[in-house]
Amino acid sequence: MFVKNTSPKVLGFGKMMLLPDAVDNLPEGFDKSHPTIKFYFARKWLAEATPDEAAKPEPQPEPELTEAEKAELEALNKADALEKELKALKGMNKAQLQTKATELGVEFKEDETNAVLADKISAKLNEAE
């Protein structure tokens, strides 16, 4: 028997869960004479449905992005990546910071503190943007 969950809550039938506004076939052992089903129908939390209602609609393809939207999305992704990289600098130890500085071509002295190294690296990353 196909039913539709008309309540705002998730309804359970044994191992099956029925989300709000979802339509599905009840598991074996659950029919109109089952006490739980009677209760849900009495509260108008369930309504009878047809198998056609249970058919899932085909997903709509996403619309194509314009060039301006693509450029904006790319800029946001770059900004997010830069922000993550700058946050990662705070958690690095001195050896990691020195390795990162070497990768980016940042000049440093052995006795510089982590904060100074992090500042130099972040300046280089912001410059590259």
C-alpha positions as CSV (number, residue, x, y, z in Angstrom):
1,M,0.0,0.0,0.0
2,F,1.4,3.4,-1.0
3,V,1.2,6.2,1.5
4,K,2.2,9.8,1.7
5,N,3.6,11.4,4.8
6,T,1.4,14.5,5.3
7,S,2.9,15.4,8.7
8,P,5.9,17.7,9.3
9,K,7.7,14.8,11.0
10,V,9.6,11.7,9.9
11,L,7.4,8.6,10.4
12,G,8.9,5.2,11.1
13,F,7.6,1.8,10.0
14,G,9.9,-0.9,11.4
15,K,13.2,-0.3,9.5
16,M,11.7,2.1,7.0
17,M,11.6,5.9,7.5
18,L,9.2,8.2,5.6
19,L,10.2,11.8,5.3
20,P,7.6,14.6,5.2
21,D,5.8,14.8,1.8
22,A,7.4,11.6,0.7
23,V,5.5,8.7,-0.9
24,D,6.5,5.1,-0.5
25,N,5.2,1.6,-0.3
26,L,4.7,0.3,3.3
27,P,6.8,-2.6,4.3
28,E,5.4,-6.1,4.8
29,G,3.3,-6.5,7.9
30,F,2.1,-2.8,7.8
31,D,-1.4,-2.5,6.4
32,K,-4.5,-0.5,7.4
33,S,-5.2,-2.8,10.3
34,H,-1.8,-2.2,11.9
35,P,-2.2,-0.1,15.1
36,T,0.5,2.3,14.1
37,I,-1.0,2.9,10.7
38,K,-4.4,3.3,12.2
39,F,-3.0,5.9,14.6
40,Y,-1.2,7.8,11.8
41,F,-4.3,7.8,9.6
42,A,-6.5,9.0,12.5
43,R,-4.1,11.9,13.1
44,K,-4.1,12.6,9.3
45,W,-0.3,12.1,9.3
46,L,-0.7,9.6,6.5
47,A,-2.7,9.7,3.3
48,E,-3.2,7.0,0.7
49,A,-1.2,7.5,-2.4
50,T,-0.8,6.0,-5.9
51,P,2.4,4.4,-7.3
52,D,2.5,7.3,-9.7
53,E,3.0,9.7,-6.9
54,A,5.9,7.7,-5.7
55,A,7.8,8.1,-9.0
56,K,10.7,10.3,-8.4
57,P,10.9,13.4,-10.7
58,E,13.9,13.5,-13.0
59,P,16.5,15.9,-11.8
60,Q,16.6,19.1,-13.7
61,P,20.0,19.9,-15.3
62,E,21.8,22.9,-13.8
63,P,21.6,26.0,-16.0
64,E,24.7,27.1,-17.8
65,L,26.7,29.8,-16.1
66,T,27.5,33.0,-18.0
67,E,31.1,34.0,-18.4
68,A,30.7,36.7,-15.7
69,E,29.2,34.1,-13.3
70,K,32.1,31.7,-14.1
71,A,34.7,34.4,-13.4
72,E,33.0,35.4,-10.1
73,L,32.8,31.8,-9.0
74,E,36.5,31.3,-9.9
75,A,37.5,34.4,-7.9
76,L,35.5,33.2,-4.9
77,N,37.2,29.8,-5.1
78,K,40.7,31.4,-5.3
79,A,39.8,33.7,-2.3
80,D,38.7,30.7,-0.3
81,A,41.8,28.7,-1.1
82,L,44.0,31.7,-0.1
83,E,42.1,32.1,3.1
84,K,42.6,28.4,4.0
85,E,46.3,28.6,3.2
86,L,46.7,31.7,5.4
87,K,44.9,29.9,8.3
88,A,47.1,26.9,7.8
89,L,50.2,29.1,8.4
90,K,49.1,29.7,12.0
91,G,49.3,26.0,12.8
92,M,52.7,25.4,11.2
93,N,55.9,24.9,13.2
94,K,59.2,26.7,12.3
95,A,60.4,23.9,10.0
96,Q,57.2,23.8,8.1
97,L,57.2,27.6,7.7
98,Q,60.8,27.5,6.5
99,T,59.9,24.8,3.9
100,K,56.9,26.8,2.7
101,A,59.0,30.0,2.5
102,T,61.6,28.1,0.4
103,E,58.8,26.7,-1.9
104,L,57.5,30.3,-2.5
105,G,61.0,31.8,-2.9
106,V,60.8,33.9,0.2
107,E,64.1,34.9,1.7
108,F,64.5,34.4,5.5
109,K,67.1,34.1,8.2
110,E,67.4,31.1,10.5
111,D,66.8,33.2,13.6
112,E,63.5,34.7,12.5
113,T,60.4,33.8,14.6
114,N,57.4,31.9,13.4
115,A,55.3,35.1,13.3
116,V,57.9,36.9,11.1
117,L,58.0,33.9,8.7
118,A,54.2,33.7,8.6
119,D,54.0,37.4,7.8
120,K,56.5,37.1,5.0
121,I,54.7,34.0,3.5
122,S,51.3,35.6,3.8
123,A,52.6,38.8,2.1
124,K,54.0,36.6,-0.8
125,L,50.7,34.7,-1.1
126,N,48.7,38.0,-1.2
127,E,51.2,39.4,-3.7
128,A,50.7,36.4,-6.0
129,E,46.9,36.9,-6.0
